[in-house]
Amino acid sequence: MTIPFRPSASVLSVNVGQPRATSGTREARTAIGKTPVAGPTLATRLGLVGDAVGSPDVHGGVDMAVYAYAREDLHAWQRELGLQLPDGWFGENLTTLGIDVNAALVGERWRIGGALLEIAKVRIPCNTFQLRIAEAGGPDRGWVKRFTQAAIPGPYLRVLEEGEIAAGDAIEVVHRPDHGITVSHMFRALTTDPALLPDLAVIEGLATSVRSKVDVYTA
């Protein structure tokens, strides 16, 4: 199903980052800190050129190639936390504008610049995310719980067609599946409400890691 073009939906910035050591007690490296780049960036099957993954055992791969978060949601967290959250600060590769990324459907496809992307998974907050908030002057604890309760995680996208993406590119929703499972719905199923897990079984091309959770719950 083709969705009418919405000219107000666009990429505000394209963000990449390289791993750095964390400040926590457990030795680790993270690439959560991302900053906007100038000019177009190639979106490949495994992510954006110039971007890196600090913990490849839990991040990255074809189903987590590109992470998107809305500028509108960053603004809301700025007000709640009393922090300045520039584009890329949540670790997102694409800071979007004019599209509710959490009301988008899993399996929805976006044409951005020369690339075609498909929503595959959702962001699950972790201790590294808590440390980043604390480093910026936010709460030392409780952030993961607050983020989880809000259920506005932002989606991970697969790259179906590789191509260049740049700030200012329109986001054209070119396909929406019929199942009605949104990004927020999947997030709640994987976090606060596992009773929703069977709902995810209808998603065509469901990410393997999510499918395994559905299978375990329904066994």
Buried (B, 14 or more C-beta within 10 A) or exposed (E): EEEEEEEEBBBBBBBBBEBEEBEBEEEBBBBBBBEBBEEBBBBBEBBBBBBBBBBEEEBBBBBBBBBBBBBBBBEBBBEEBEBEBBBBBBBBBBBBBBBBBBEBBBBBBBBBBBBBBBBBBBBBBBEBBBBBBBEEEBEEEEBBEBBBEBBBBBBBBBBBEBBBBBBEBBBBBBBBBEBEBBBBBBBBBBBEEBEBBEBBBBBEEBBEBBBEBBEEBEE
